[in-house]
Amino acid sequence: MAAAIIGCDPIIVLEPHEARRALALELGAHRVLDPGDTPVLPTGMDHVLDTTGRPALLEQGLVSLGRRGTLGLVAASPQGTRLAIGPNDLVSHGQRIIGIIEGDSNPQIFIPQLIAHYRAGRLPFDRMIRRYPLSDINTAIDDQHAGRVVKAVLIP
């Protein structure tokens, strides 16, 4: 949704669950792919944002970068995961790999912006969440893994 708000094009989403791929299209993605189908990603991308931490997708993200492209890492990868890229590859193409924590934003500025986008209908995050009582934590986990929900939110 954020990529759509700022006008990124193309927005390509890799998502293993069909229902979540459909939601991504509704929320602004231009193209959705199932990562289990070994998709061929375009090259020359300015920005690749990994929210999976899956080693194979991280490698694909690196290969997809164009000159001066940036791979942003949001998710934690399995302990011991290494990326197969030499420093000269990054230098010769001016590419960057950055870790992103808590959106790398200034909350005093960013949160009011998010609220404004939500109120204007550009950021319907409520379509991605489902609330579960804490006592249903196992159901929440199962639903998230099965793709029935993007983000499970536990409430007391």
DSSP file (Angstrom, degrees, kcal/mol; ACC not computed):
  #  RESIDUE AA STRUCTURE BP1 BP2  ACC     N-H-->O    O-->H-N    N-H-->O    O-->H-N    TCO  KAPPA ALPHA  PHI   PSI    X-CA   Y-CA   Z-CA
    1    1 A M     >        0   0    0      0, 0.0     4,-2.3     0, 0.0     5,-0.1   0.000 360.0 360.0 360.0 -40.8    0.0    0.0    0.0
    2    2 A A  H  >  +     0   0    0      1,-0.2     4,-1.9     2,-0.2     6,-0.2   0.905 360.0  52.3 -64.8 -39.8    2.8    2.4    0.8
    3    3 A A  H  4>S+     0   0    0      1,-0.2     5,-2.8     2,-0.2     4,-0.4   0.892 110.9  48.0 -62.7 -38.4    4.5    1.7   -2.5
    4    4 A A  H >45S+     0   0    0     23,-0.2     3,-1.0     3,-0.2    -1,-0.2   0.893 107.5  56.2 -67.9 -39.3    1.2    2.5   -4.3
    5    5 A I  H 3<5S+     0   0    0     -4,-2.3    -2,-0.2     1,-0.3    -1,-0.2   0.893 111.4  42.4 -60.2 -40.9    0.8    5.7   -2.3
    6    6 A I  T 3<5S-     0   0    0     -4,-1.9    -1,-0.3    -5,-0.1    -2,-0.2   0.422 119.6-108.3 -91.6   4.0    4.1    7.0   -3.4
    7    7 A G  T < 5 +     0   0    0     -3,-1.0    -3,-0.2    -4,-0.4    -2,-0.1   0.731  50.7 173.1  85.5  23.5    3.7    5.9   -7.0
    8    8 A C      < -     0   0    0     -5,-2.8    -1,-0.2    -6,-0.2     3,-0.2  -0.385  22.1-139.5 -63.2 142.2    6.1    3.0   -7.3
    9    9 A D  S    S+     0   0    0      1,-0.4     2,-0.1    -2,-0.1    20,-0.0  -0.878  76.8  24.7-156.3 119.5    5.8    1.2  -10.6
   10   10 A P  S    S-     0   0    0      0, 0.0     2,-0.6     0, 0.0    -1,-0.4   0.504  70.1-171.3 -88.3 158.0    5.9   -1.7  -11.0
   11   11 A I        -     0   0    0     -3,-0.2    19,-2.3    17,-0.2    20,-1.8  -0.961  10.3-175.5-109.3 114.0    4.9   -3.1   -7.7
   12   12 A I  E     -a   31   0A   0     -2,-0.6     2,-0.5    18,-0.2    20,-0.2  -0.951   4.9-164.4-116.4 126.1    5.5   -6.9   -7.8
   13   13 A V  E     -a   32   0A   0     18,-2.4    20,-2.9    -2,-0.5     2,-0.6  -0.933   9.3-156.9-114.7 129.7    4.4   -9.0   -4.8
   14   14 A L  E     +a   33   0A   0     -2,-0.5    20,-0.2    18,-0.2    18,-0.0  -0.934  29.1 157.9-101.6 121.6    5.6  -12.6   -4.2
   15   15 A E        -     0   0    0     18,-2.7     6,-0.1    -2,-0.6    21,-0.1  -0.978  37.1-151.7-148.8 126.9    3.1  -14.3   -1.9
   16   16 A P  S    S+     0   0    0      0, 0.0     2,-0.5     0, 0.0    18,-0.1   0.711  77.6  77.1 -75.0 -19.0    2.5  -18.1   -1.5
   17   17 A H     >  -     0   0    0      1,-0.1     4,-2.0     2,-0.0     3,-0.3  -0.812  69.9-147.1-102.1 127.8   -1.2  -17.8   -0.6
   18   18 A E  H  > S+     0   0    0     -2,-0.5     4,-2.3     1,-0.2     5,-0.2   0.883  97.9  52.2 -57.7 -43.8   -3.8  -17.1   -3.4
   19   19 A A  H  > S+     0   0    0      1,-0.2     4,-1.9     2,-0.2    -1,-0.2   0.882 110.9  47.9 -63.2 -37.2   -6.1  -15.1   -1.2
   20   20 A R  H  > S+     0   0    0     -3,-0.3     4,-2.2     2,-0.2    -1,-0.2   0.814 108.1  55.0 -75.1 -29.3   -3.3  -12.8   -0.1
   21   21 A R  H  X S+     0   0    0     -4,-2.0     4,-1.9     2,-0.2    -2,-0.2   0.921 108.6  49.1 -64.7 -42.6   -2.1  -12.4   -3.7
   22   22 A A  H  X S+     0   0    0     -4,-2.3     4,-2.0     1,-0.2    -2,-0.2   0.908 110.6  50.2 -62.6 -41.6   -5.7  -11.2   -4.6
   23   23 A L  H  X S+     0   0    0     -4,-1.9     4,-1.9     1,-0.2    -1,-0.2   0.901 106.2  55.7 -63.5 -40.3   -5.6   -8.8   -1.7
   24   24 A A  H  <>S+     0   0    0     -4,-2.2     5,-2.8     1,-0.2    -1,-0.2   0.901 107.5  49.5 -59.5 -40.8   -2.2   -7.5   -2.8
   25   25 A L  H ><5S+     0   0    0     -4,-1.9     3,-1.2     1,-0.2    -1,-0.2   0.912 110.5  50.1 -63.6 -41.8   -3.7   -6.7   -6.3
   26   26 A E  H 3<5S+     0   0    0     -4,-2.0    -1,-0.2     1,-0.2    -2,-0.2   0.822 110.1  51.7 -64.1 -30.8   -6.7   -4.9   -4.6
   27   27 A L  T 3<5S-     0   0    0     -4,-1.9    -1,-0.2    -5,-0.1   -23,-0.2   0.313 134.5 -74.9 -95.4   8.6   -4.3   -2.9   -2.5
   28   28 A G  T < 5S+     0   0    0     -3,-1.2    -3,-0.2     1,-0.3   -17,-0.2   0.372  79.9 139.2 124.2  -6.8   -2.1   -1.6   -5.3
   29   29 A A      < -     0   0    0     -5,-2.8    -1,-0.3    -6,-0.2   -17,-0.2  -0.422  36.8-157.2 -68.0 145.5    0.2   -4.3   -6.6
   30   30 A H  S    S+     0   0    0    -19,-2.3     2,-0.3     1,-0.3   -18,-0.2   0.745  77.9  13.5 -90.0 -28.5    0.6   -4.4  -10.4
   31   31 A R  E     -a   12   0A   0    -20,-1.8   -18,-2.4    -7,-0.1     2,-0.4  -0.995  64.4-161.4-149.8 140.3    1.7   -8.1  -10.5
   32   32 A V  E     -a   13   0A   0     -2,-0.3     2,-0.3   -20,-0.2   -18,-0.2  -0.973   9.7-172.1-126.3 143.2    1.6  -10.9   -8.0
   33   33 A L  E     -a   14   0A   0    -20,-2.9   -18,-2.7    -2,-0.4     3,-0.0  -0.958  26.5-124.5-133.2 149.3    3.6  -14.1   -8.2
   34   34 A D    >   -     0   0    0     -2,-0.3     3,-2.0   -20,-0.2   -20,-0.1  -0.848  17.6-151.4 -90.0 116.2    3.7  -17.4   -6.2
   35   35 A P  G >  S+     0   0    0      0, 0.0     3,-1.2     0, 0.0    -1,-0.1   0.735  93.4  66.6 -63.5 -19.6    7.2  -17.8   -4.9
   36   36 A G  G 3  S+     0   0    0      1,-0.2    -2,-0.0     2,-0.1    -3,-0.0   0.672  90.6  63.6 -72.1 -16.4    6.7  -21.6   -5.0
   37   37 A D  G <  S-     0   0    0     -3,-2.0    -1,-0.2     0, 0.0    -3,-0.0   0.287 112.4-118.2 -87.6  10.3    6.5  -21.4   -8.8
   38   38 A T    <   -     0   0    0     -3,-1.2    -2,-0.1     1,-0.1    -4,-0.0   0.972  40.9-151.3  48.1  64.8   10.1  -20.2   -9.0
   39   39 A P        -     0   0    0      0, 0.0     2,-0.7     0, 0.0    -1,-0.1  -0.280  10.8-126.0 -67.5 149.3    9.1  -16.9  -10.6
   40   40 A V        -     0   0    0      0, 0.0    -2,-0.0     0, 0.0    20,-0.0  -0.868  30.0-154.4 -93.7 115.3   11.4  -15.1  -12.9
   41   41 A L        -     0   0    0     -2,-0.7     2,-0.0     1,-0.1     0, 0.0  -0.610  19.2-105.8 -90.4 150.1   11.7  -11.6  -11.5
   42   42 A P        -     0   0    0      0, 0.0     3,-0.3     0, 0.0     2,-0.2  -0.332  32.6-133.7 -68.0 156.5   12.5   -8.6  -13.7
   43   43 A T  S    S+     0   0    0      1,-0.2    22,-0.2    -2,-0.0    23,-0.2  -0.635  78.3  54.2-103.6 169.0   15.9   -7.1  -13.4
   44   44 A G        +     0   0    0     20,-0.4    21,-0.2    21,-0.4    22,-0.2   0.673  68.3 163.1  84.3  17.6   16.8   -3.5  -13.1
   45   45 A M  E     -b   65   0B   0     19,-2.9    21,-2.9    -3,-0.3    -1,-0.2  -0.459  34.0-152.1 -72.8 140.4   14.6   -2.8  -10.0
   46   46 A D  E    S+     0   0B   0      1,-0.3    24,-2.3    19,-0.2     2,-0.4   0.872  81.4  17.9 -75.4 -39.2   15.4    0.4   -8.1
   47   47 A H  E     -b   70   0B   0     22,-0.2     2,-0.4    17,-0.1    -1,-0.3  -0.999  57.9-175.6-139.4 135.5   14.1   -1.1   -4.8
   48   48 A V  E     -b   71   0B   0     22,-2.5    24,-3.1    -2,-0.4     2,-0.6  -0.998  11.0-163.5-127.7 127.4   13.4   -4.6   -3.5
   49   49 A L  E     -b   72   0B   0     -2,-0.4     2,-0.6    22,-0.2    24,-0.2  -0.948   4.2-158.2-115.0 116.8   11.8   -5.0   -0.1
   50   50 A D  E     +b   73   0B   0     22,-2.9    24,-2.6    -2,-0.6    25,-1.1  -0.851  22.8 164.3 -99.6 120.9   12.1   -8.4    1.5
   51   51 A T        +     0   0    0     -2,-0.6    25,-0.1    23,-0.2    -1,-0.1   0.191  69.8  63.8-112.6  12.5    9.5   -9.1    4.2
   52   52 A T  S    S-     0   0    0     23,-0.2    24,-0.1     2,-0.1    -2,-0.0   0.799  77.9-147.2-106.2 -37.5   10.0  -12.9    4.2
   53   53 A G        +     0   0    0      1,-0.3    28,-0.0    22,-0.2     3,-0.0   0.516  46.5 148.6  75.7   5.3   13.6  -13.6    5.3
   54   54 A R    >>  -     0   0    0      1,-0.1     4,-2.2    23,-0.1     3,-0.6  -0.615  47.9-140.2 -77.8 123.2   13.6  -16.6    3.0
   55   55 A P  H 3> S+     0   0    0      0, 0.0     4,-2.2     0, 0.0     5,-0.2   0.860  99.3  52.0 -52.4 -43.8   17.1  -17.2    1.7
   56   56 A A  H 3> S+     0   0    0      1,-0.2     4,-1.9     2,-0.2     5,-0.1   0.885 112.0  46.6 -63.0 -37.7   16.0  -18.1   -1.9
   57   57 A L  H <> S+     0   0    0     -3,-0.6     4,-2.4     2,-0.2    -1,-0.2   0.842 108.5  55.4 -74.1 -32.4   13.9  -14.9   -2.1
   58   58 A L  H  X S+     0   0    0     -4,-2.2     4,-2.1     2,-0.2    -2,-0.2   0.927 108.5  48.7 -61.8 -43.8   16.8  -12.8   -0.8
   59   59 A E  H  X S+     0   0    0     -4,-2.2     4,-2.2     1,-0.2    -2,-0.2   0.917 111.2  49.6 -62.0 -43.7   19.0  -14.1   -3.5
   60   60 A Q  H  X S+     0   0    0     -4,-1.9     4,-1.7     1,-0.2    -1,-0.2   0.891 108.1  54.8 -62.4 -38.6   16.3  -13.4   -6.1
   61   61 A G  H  X S+     0   0    0     -4,-2.4     4,-0.8     1,-0.2    -1,-0.2   0.912 107.9  48.7 -60.9 -42.6   16.0   -9.9   -4.7
   62   62 A L  H >< S+     0   0    0     -4,-2.1     3,-1.0     1,-0.2    -2,-0.2   0.924 110.6  49.9 -63.0 -44.5   19.7   -9.2   -5.2
   63   63 A V  H 3< S+     0   0    0     -4,-2.2   -19,-0.3     1,-0.2    -1,-0.2   0.807 107.0  57.2 -64.1 -29.1   19.7  -10.5   -8.7
   64   64 A S  H 3< S+     0   0    0     -4,-1.7   -19,-2.9    -5,-0.2   -20,-0.4   0.674  83.3 108.2 -77.1 -17.6   16.7   -8.3   -9.5
   65   65 A L  E <<  -b   45   0B   0     -3,-1.0   -21,-0.4    -4,-0.8   -19,-0.2  -0.307  54.8-153.2 -66.5 142.5   18.4   -5.1   -8.5
   66   66 A G  E >   -     0   0B   0    -21,-2.9     3,-2.0     1,-0.2     2,-0.1  -0.302  47.7 -48.8 -95.1-172.5   19.5   -2.6  -11.1
   67   67 A R  E 3  S+     0   0B   0      1,-0.3    -1,-0.2    -2,-0.1    27,-0.2  -0.386 131.5   6.3 -60.6 135.4   22.3    0.0  -10.9
   68   68 A R  E 3  S+     0   0B   0     25,-3.5    -1,-0.3     1,-0.2    27,-0.1   0.675  98.4 154.0  61.8  20.4   22.2    1.9   -7.7
   69   69 A G  E <   -     0   0B   0     -3,-2.0    27,-2.2    24,-0.3     2,-0.4  -0.354  34.6-140.2 -76.4 159.6   19.4   -0.4   -6.5
   70   70 A T  E     -bc  47  96B   0    -24,-2.3   -22,-2.5    25,-0.2     2,-0.6  -0.982   6.3-156.1-126.2 130.4   18.6   -1.1   -2.8
   71   71 A L  E     -bc  48  97B   0     25,-2.8    27,-2.6    -2,-0.4     2,-0.5  -0.934  17.5-160.0-101.3 115.8   17.6   -4.3   -1.2
   72   72 A G  E     -bc  49  98B   0    -24,-3.1   -22,-2.9    -2,-0.6     2,-0.6  -0.859   2.5-153.0 -99.9 127.7   15.8   -3.5    2.1
   73   73 A L  E     +bc  50  99B   0     25,-3.1    27,-2.9    -2,-0.5   -22,-0.1  -0.887  28.1 156.5-104.7 118.1   15.6   -6.3    4.7
   74   74 A V        +     0   0    0    -24,-2.6   -23,-0.2    -2,-0.6     2,-0.2   0.774  56.7  63.2-104.7 -41.0   12.6   -6.1    7.0
   75   75 A A  S    S-     0   0    0    -25,-1.1     2,-0.3     1,-0.1   -22,-0.2  -0.532  83.1-112.1 -92.3 153.1   12.2   -9.7    8.2
   76   76 A A        -     0   0    0     -2,-0.2    -1,-0.1   -25,-0.1     3,-0.1  -0.618  30.9-143.5 -77.8 140.1   14.6  -11.8   10.2
   77   77 A S        -     0   0    0     -2,-0.3   -23,-0.1     1,-0.1     3,-0.1  -0.595  36.4 -75.8 -96.5 163.3   16.2  -14.8    8.3
   78   78 A P    >   -     0   0    0      0, 0.0     3,-2.1     0, 0.0    -1,-0.1  -0.299  66.7 -85.4 -56.2 143.7   16.9  -18.2    9.8
   79   79 A Q  T 3  S+     0   0    0      1,-0.3    -3,-0.0    -3,-0.1     0, 0.0  -0.242 116.8  23.9 -52.0 133.1   20.0  -18.0   12.0
   80   80 A G  T 3  S+     0   0    0      1,-0.3    -1,-0.3    -3,-0.1     2,-0.1   0.392  81.9 152.2  90.8  -2.8   23.2  -18.5    9.9
   81   81 A T    <   -     0   0    0     -3,-2.1     2,-0.4    -4,-0.1    -1,-0.3  -0.400  22.5-171.2 -62.6 134.4   21.7  -17.3    6.6
   82   82 A R        -     0   0    0     -2,-0.1     2,-0.4     2,-0.0    -1,-0.0  -0.959  19.3-131.5-127.3 146.5   24.3  -15.8    4.4
   83   83 A L        -     0   0    0     -2,-0.4     2,-1.5     2,-0.1   -24,-0.0  -0.835  16.8-135.0 -97.3 134.8   24.0  -13.9    1.1
   84   84 A A        +     0   0    0     -2,-0.4     2,-0.4     2,-0.0    -1,-0.0  -0.630  61.1 116.9 -91.3  80.8   26.2  -15.0   -1.8
   85   85 A I        -     0   0    0     -2,-1.5    -2,-0.1   -23,-0.0   -26,-0.0  -0.989  55.3-135.1-146.4 137.2   27.4  -11.7   -3.1
   86   86 A G    >>  -     0   0    0     -2,-0.4     4,-1.3     1,-0.1     3,-1.0  -0.631  24.0-120.0 -89.2 150.4   30.8  -10.2   -3.3
   87   87 A P  H 3> S+     0   0    0      0, 0.0     4,-2.6     0, 0.0     5,-0.2   0.846 113.2  60.5 -55.7 -34.6   31.5   -6.7   -2.2
   88   88 A N  H 3> S+     0   0    0      1,-0.2     4,-2.9     2,-0.2     5,-0.2   0.836  98.7  57.3 -65.2 -30.9   32.8   -5.9   -5.8
   89   89 A D  H <> S+     0   0    0     -3,-1.0     4,-0.9     2,-0.2     6,-0.3   0.918 110.7  43.5 -63.1 -42.4   29.4   -6.8   -7.2
   90   90 A L  H  X>S+     0   0    0     -4,-1.3     5,-2.1     2,-0.2     4,-0.9   0.931 116.5  46.6 -67.1 -45.6   27.8   -4.1   -4.9
   91   91 A V  H ><5S+     0   0    0     -4,-2.6     3,-0.7     1,-0.2    -2,-0.2   0.922 108.6  53.4 -65.1 -45.0   30.5   -1.6   -5.7
   92   92 A S  H 3<5S+     0   0    0     -4,-2.9    -1,-0.2     1,-0.3    -2,-0.2   0.747 120.8  33.2 -66.6 -21.5   30.5   -2.0   -9.4
   93   93 A H  H 3<5S-     0   0    0     -4,-0.9   -25,-3.5    -3,-0.4   -24,-0.3   0.394 105.3-122.8-111.5   0.8   26.7   -1.5   -9.6
   94   94 A G  T <<5 +     0   0    0     -4,-0.9    -3,-0.2    -3,-0.7     2,-0.1   0.812  56.5 159.5  64.2  30.1   26.4    1.0   -6.7
   95   95 A Q      < -     0   0    0     -5,-2.1     2,-0.3    -6,-0.3   -25,-0.2  -0.457  24.9-156.3 -88.4 158.5   24.0   -1.2   -4.9
   96   96 A R  E     -c   70   0B   0    -27,-2.2   -25,-2.8    -2,-0.1     2,-0.4  -0.964  12.0-158.1-133.4 149.4   23.1   -1.2   -1.3
   97   97 A I  E     -c   71   0B   0     -2,-0.3     2,-0.4   -27,-0.2   -25,-0.2  -0.998  23.7-179.1-122.6 124.2   21.7   -3.7    1.2
   98   98 A I  E     -c   72   0B   0    -27,-2.6   -25,-3.1    -2,-0.4     2,-0.4  -0.962  24.8-135.1-128.1 143.6   20.0   -2.1    4.3
   99   99 A G  E     -c   73   0B   0     -2,-0.4     2,-0.5   -27,-0.2   -25,-0.2  -0.783  22.1-152.4 -90.0 138.5   18.4   -3.5    7.4
  100  100 A I        -     0   0    0    -27,-2.9     2,-0.5    -2,-0.4     3,-0.1  -0.956  11.5-173.4-118.1 124.0   15.1   -1.7    8.3
  101  101 A I  S >  S-     0   0    0     -2,-0.5     3,-2.4     1,-0.2     4,-0.2  -0.973  70.7 -15.3-121.0 129.0   13.9   -1.6   11.8
  102  102 A E  G >  S-     0   0    0     -2,-0.5     3,-0.7     1,-0.3    -1,-0.2   0.822 123.6 -59.9  50.9  37.5   10.5   -0.2   12.8
  103  103 A G  G 3  S-     0   0    0      1,-0.2    -1,-0.3    -3,-0.1     3,-0.1   0.434  70.2-106.0  77.5  -1.1   10.1    1.4    9.4
  104  104 A D  G <  S+     0   0    0     -3,-2.4     2,-0.3     1,-0.2    -1,-0.2   0.905  81.4 130.2  45.2  49.4   13.2    3.6    9.8
  105  105 A S  S <  S-     0   0    0     -3,-0.7    -1,-0.2    -4,-0.2     3,-0.1  -0.797  70.8-107.4-127.8 167.9   11.0    6.5   10.4
  106  106 A N    >>  -     0   0    0     -2,-0.3     4,-3.4     1,-0.1     3,-1.5  -0.881  29.7-152.7 -93.3 108.7   10.5    9.4   12.7
  107  107 A P  H 3> S+     0   0    0      0, 0.0     4,-1.8     0, 0.0    -1,-0.1   0.814  90.8  61.2 -56.8 -33.4    7.3    8.4   14.6
  108  108 A Q  H 34 S+     0   0    0      1,-0.2    -2,-0.0     2,-0.2    -3,-0.0   0.809 119.8  27.2 -64.3 -28.0    6.3   12.0   15.3
  109  109 A I  H <> S+     0   0    0     -3,-1.5     4,-1.4     2,-0.1    -1,-0.2   0.841 123.0  49.7 -95.2 -45.5    6.1   12.7   11.6
  110  110 A F  H  X S+     0   0    0     -4,-3.4     4,-2.6     1,-0.2     5,-0.2   0.887 104.5  54.4 -69.7 -42.8    5.3    9.2   10.2
  111  111 A I  H  X S+     0   0    0     -4,-1.8     4,-2.5    -5,-0.3    -1,-0.2   0.926 108.7  48.6 -63.1 -45.3    2.4    8.2   12.4
  112  112 A P  H  > S+     0   0    0      0, 0.0     4,-2.2     0, 0.0    -1,-0.2   0.879 111.4  52.1 -60.2 -34.3    0.3   11.4   11.6
  113  113 A Q  H  X S+     0   0    0     -4,-1.4     4,-2.4     2,-0.2    -2,-0.2   0.926 109.3  49.0 -65.0 -43.6    1.0   10.7    7.9
  114  114 A L  H  X S+     0   0    0     -4,-2.6     4,-2.6     1,-0.2    -1,-0.2   0.917 110.6  50.4 -60.9 -43.7   -0.2    7.1    8.3
  115  115 A I  H  X S+     0   0    0     -4,-2.5     4,-2.8     1,-0.2    -1,-0.2   0.907 110.1  50.3 -61.8 -42.1   -3.4    8.3   10.0
  116  116 A A  H  X S+     0   0    0     -4,-2.2     4,-1.7     2,-0.2    -1,-0.2   0.912 111.6  47.7 -63.4 -42.4   -4.0   10.9    7.3
  117  117 A H  H  <>S+     0   0    0     -4,-2.4     5,-2.3     2,-0.2     6,-1.0   0.901 112.5  50.0 -64.8 -40.3   -3.6    8.2    4.6
  118  118 A Y  H ><5S+     0   0    0     -4,-2.6     3,-1.7     4,-0.2    -2,-0.2   0.949 110.9  48.2 -61.7 -49.4   -5.9    5.8    6.5
  119  119 A R  H 3<5S+     0   0    0     -4,-2.8    -1,-0.2     1,-0.3    -2,-0.2   0.812 109.7  53.6 -62.6 -29.6   -8.6    8.5    6.9
  120  120 A A  T 3<5S-     0   0    0     -4,-1.7    -1,-0.3    -5,-0.2    -2,-0.2   0.477 117.6-114.0 -83.7  -1.7   -8.3    9.3    3.1
  121  121 A G  T < 5S+     0   0    0     -3,-1.7    -3,-0.2    -4,-0.3    -2,-0.1   0.556  89.4 110.4  83.8   7.8   -8.9    5.6    2.3
  122  122 A R  S   <S+     0   0    0     -5,-2.3    -4,-0.2     1,-0.2  -117,-0.1   0.578  78.4  42.9 -90.1 -10.0   -5.4    5.1    0.8
  123  123 A L        +     0   0    0     -6,-1.0     2,-2.5    -5,-0.2     3,-0.3  -0.539  62.2 171.7-136.5  68.0   -4.2    2.9    3.7
  124  124 A P    >   +     0   0    0      0, 0.0     3,-2.2     0, 0.0     4,-0.2  -0.351  13.2 158.1 -79.7  64.7   -6.9    0.4    4.6
  125  125 A F  G >>  +     0   0    0     -2,-2.5     3,-2.2     1,-0.3     4,-0.6   0.762  61.7  75.2 -60.5 -24.0   -4.6   -1.6    6.9
  126  126 A D  G 34 S+     0   0    0      1,-0.3     3,-0.4    -3,-0.3    -1,-0.3   0.710  85.3  65.0 -63.3 -17.5   -7.7   -3.0    8.6
  127  127 A R  G <4 S+     0   0    0     -3,-2.2    -1,-0.3     1,-0.2    -2,-0.2   0.640 102.3  49.4 -75.6 -13.4   -8.2   -5.2    5.6
  128  128 A M  T <4 S+     0   0    0     -3,-2.2    23,-2.3    -4,-0.2    22,-0.7   0.556 102.8  69.6-102.0  -9.4   -5.0   -7.0    6.5
  129  129 A I  E  <  -d  151   0C   0     -4,-0.6     2,-0.4    -3,-0.4    23,-0.2  -0.767  50.8-171.0-113.6 156.1   -5.6   -7.7   10.1
  130  130 A R  E     -d  152   0C   0     21,-1.7    23,-2.7    -2,-0.3     2,-0.3  -0.987  22.2-133.5-139.4 134.5   -7.9   -9.9   12.2
  131  131 A R  E     -d  153   0C   0     -2,-0.4    23,-0.2    21,-0.2    21,-0.0  -0.690  22.8-176.8 -91.6 139.8   -8.2   -9.7   15.9
  132  132 A Y  E     -d  154   0C   0     21,-2.9    23,-2.8    -2,-0.3     2,-0.1  -0.994  30.5-113.5-132.3 138.3   -8.1  -12.8   18.1
  133  133 A P  E >   -d  155   0C   0      0, 0.0     3,-2.8     0, 0.0     7,-0.2  -0.440  35.8-112.9 -63.8 148.5   -8.5  -13.1   21.9
  134  134 A L  G >  S+     0   0    0     21,-2.3     3,-1.5     1,-0.3     4,-0.1   0.821 117.6  65.5 -53.5 -32.4   -5.2  -14.2   23.5
  135  135 A S  G 3  S+     0   0    0      1,-0.3     3,-0.3    20,-0.2    -1,-0.3   0.704  98.5  54.8 -65.0 -17.8   -6.9  -17.5   24.4
  136  136 A D  G <>  +     0   0    0     -3,-2.8     4,-2.4     1,-0.2     3,-0.3  -0.024  68.3 126.0-102.1  28.7   -7.2  -18.2   20.6
  137  137 A I  H <> S+     0   0    0     -3,-1.5     4,-2.4     1,-0.2     5,-0.2   0.868  71.4  52.6 -57.3 -38.8   -3.4  -17.8   20.0
  138  138 A N  H  > S+     0   0    0     -3,-0.3     4,-2.5     1,-0.2    -1,-0.2   0.890 109.5  48.7 -66.7 -37.7   -3.1  -21.2   18.3
  139  139 A T  H  > S+     0   0    0     -3,-0.3     4,-3.0     2,-0.2    -1,-0.2   0.910 110.2  52.5 -64.9 -41.7   -6.0  -20.4   15.9
  140  140 A A  H  X S+     0   0    0     -4,-2.4     4,-2.2     2,-0.2    -2,-0.2   0.921 111.1  46.3 -59.6 -45.3   -4.3  -17.1   15.1
  141  141 A I  H  X S+     0   0    0     -4,-2.4     4,-2.5     2,-0.2     5,-0.2   0.930 113.6  48.6 -64.2 -45.9   -1.0  -18.8   14.3
  142  142 A D  H  X S+     0   0    0     -4,-2.5     4,-2.2     1,-0.2     6,-0.2   0.920 111.6  49.8 -60.1 -44.6   -2.7  -21.4   12.2
  143  143 A D  H  X>S+     0   0    0     -4,-3.0     5,-2.2     1,-0.2     6,-1.0   0.888 111.7  48.4 -63.1 -39.5   -4.7  -18.8   10.3
  144  144 A Q  H ><5S+     0   0    0     -4,-2.2     3,-0.9    -5,-0.2    -2,-0.2   0.937 113.2  46.3 -67.6 -45.1   -1.6  -16.8    9.6
  145  145 A H  H 3<5S+     0   0    0     -4,-2.5    -2,-0.2     1,-0.2    -1,-0.2   0.838 112.5  51.2 -65.4 -32.3    0.4  -19.8    8.3
  146  146 A A  H 3<5S-     0   0    0     -4,-2.2    -1,-0.2    -5,-0.2    -2,-0.2   0.542 115.4-115.4 -82.5  -6.9   -2.5  -21.0    6.2
  147  147 A G  T <<5S+     0   0    0     -3,-0.9    -3,-0.2    -4,-0.6    -4,-0.1   0.622  80.4 124.4  84.7  12.3   -2.9  -17.5    4.6
  148  148 A R  S   <S+     0   0    0     -5,-2.2     2,-0.3    -6,-0.2    -4,-0.2   0.648  81.0  22.4 -78.5 -13.6   -6.3  -16.8    6.0
  149  149 A V        -     0   0    0     -6,-1.0    -2,-0.3    -5,-0.1     3,-0.2  -0.989  62.3-149.1-148.2 147.0   -5.0  -13.6    7.5
  150  150 A V  S    S+     0   0    0    -22,-0.7     2,-0.4    -2,-0.3   -21,-0.2   0.913  91.6  15.5 -80.8 -47.6   -2.1  -11.3    6.7
  151  151 A K  E     -d  129   0C   0    -23,-2.3   -21,-1.7     2,-0.0     2,-0.4  -0.959  69.3-152.6-134.6 116.2   -1.5  -10.2   10.3
  152  152 A A  E     -d  130   0C   0     -2,-0.4     2,-0.5   -23,-0.2   -21,-0.2  -0.737  12.9-161.0 -84.6 131.0   -3.0  -11.8   13.3
  153  153 A V  E     -d  131   0C   0    -23,-2.7   -21,-2.9    -2,-0.4     2,-0.4  -0.965   5.9-148.7-117.2 121.0   -3.5   -9.3   16.2
  154  154 A L  E     -d  132   0C   0     -2,-0.5   -23,-0.1   -23,-0.2   -20,-0.0  -0.733  14.7-171.6 -91.7 134.9   -3.9  -10.7   19.7
  155  155 A I  E      d  133   0C   0    -23,-2.8   -21,-2.3    -2,-0.4   -20,-0.2  -0.916 360.0 360.0-123.4 152.3   -6.0   -8.8   22.2
  156  156 A P              0   0    0      0, 0.0    -2,-0.0     0, 0.0    -1,-0.0   0.518 360.0 360.0 -66.0 360.0   -6.4   -9.5   25.9
